[in-house]
Amino acid sequence: MLKIKDNIDFAELYNYGFKFRAEDNHMVKKVYLNNDNDDKNFYKISMATRIIELSRLDGELDNTLFDLIKADLVEEVNKDVWF
């Protein structure tokens, strides 16, 4: 499981196209590939746990996750820590 590192300010995620969604306290980035305008494809990061959730039903990803890893914003954690 991947999460945003604890020492990273959430404001940094705005540089990668994320927006704050107050109704559920998450940072969210919708991904539109091939002019796909539905809401099925997105990245969601919990502000409480910092866990990154990918909702990609077609298996296709853009470069967002790669860019976050390359910028050293992401770390891998054991899922048993959170559940």
Backbone torsions as a table, in degrees:
resi	resn	phi	psi	omega
1	MET	NA	142.2	-179.0
2	LEU	-109.2	147.3	176.6
3	LYS	-145.3	160.6	173.5
4	ILE	-75.6	134.2	-178.5
5	LYS	-59.0	148.1	-176.5
6	ASP	-63.0	-27.9	-176.6
7	ASN	-88.1	4.5	-178.8
8	ILE	-93.9	129.0	175.9
9	ASP	-75.0	133.2	-179.3
10	PHE	-59.5	-24.2	178.5
11	ALA	-60.3	-26.9	177.6
12	GLU	-60.7	-29.4	-177.7
13	LEU	-69.6	-21.9	176.2
14	TYR	-60.5	-30.5	178.6
15	ASN	-66.2	-16.0	-178.6
16	TYR	-108.9	13.3	175.5
17	GLY	91.2	7.3	178.8
18	PHE	-80.0	151.1	176.1
19	LYS	-129.2	149.3	177.8
20	PHE	-80.5	132.2	176.5
21	ARG	-115.8	103.6	-171.7
22	ALA	-67.3	-32.5	-174.4
23	GLU	-61.6	-25.5	176.9
24	ASP	-131.3	11.3	174.5
25	ASN	58.3	52.2	179.0
26	HIS	-129.4	156.5	166.3
27	MET	-97.0	131.7	-173.1
28	VAL	-132.7	143.5	171.6
29	LYS	-135.5	116.8	175.1
30	LYS	-82.4	143.2	-178.1
31	VAL	-119.1	124.4	178.4
32	TYR	-115.8	106.1	177.4
33	LEU	-111.0	140.8	178.7
34	ASN	57.0	38.2	179.7
35	ASN	58.8	30.6	178.6
36	ASP	-84.7	110.4	-174.7
37	ASN	-102.8	21.2	179.1
38	ASP	-87.2	172.7	-177.2
39	ASP	-96.1	13.6	-177.2
40	LYS	-77.9	-21.0	-171.3
41	ASN	-110.3	107.3	-178.3
42	PHE	-159.0	162.7	168.3
43	TYR	-107.4	139.1	178.3
44	LYS	-136.1	131.1	179.7
45	ILE	-122.7	120.2	178.9
46	SER	-70.6	131.0	177.5
47	MET	-71.7	-25.2	-178.7
48	ALA	-79.7	-45.8	-175.4
49	THR	-104.1	-18.1	-177.4
50	ARG	70.0	8.9	179.7
51	ILE	-70.5	138.0	178.8
52	ILE	-94.9	124.2	177.5
53	GLU	-111.6	129.4	177.2
54	LEU	-107.2	128.1	176.2
55	SER	-118.2	81.5	-178.3
56	ARG	-121.3	98.1	-174.9
57	LEU	-76.9	-22.6	-177.0
58	ASP	-98.7	3.2	177.5
59	GLY	80.4	-3.5	-178.3
60	GLU	-93.9	135.4	178.6
61	LEU	-122.2	150.2	169.9
62	ASP	-88.9	-166.2	-175.5
63	ASN	-91.1	5.2	-174.7
64	THR	-57.8	-51.4	-177.8
65	LEU	-62.8	-43.0	176.8
66	PHE	-59.0	-43.7	-179.4
67	ASP	-63.6	-39.6	178.6
68	LEU	-65.9	-40.9	178.9
69	ILE	-67.2	-44.5	-179.4
70	LYS	-61.6	-34.2	178.6
71	ALA	-81.2	3.3	178.3
72	ASP	62.2	39.1	178.0
73	LEU	-98.2	-9.6	-170.2
74	VAL	-119.1	145.4	171.9
75	GLU	-135.8	156.5	178.3
76	GLU	-93.4	136.0	177.9
77	VAL	-129.0	156.2	177.2
78	ASN	-75.1	129.1	-176.9
79	LYS	-63.3	-22.7	178.9
80	ASP	-66.3	-19.6	177.9
81	VAL	-65.6	-33.5	-173.0
82	TRP	-101.4	-18.1	-173.7
83	PHE	-125.8	NA	NA
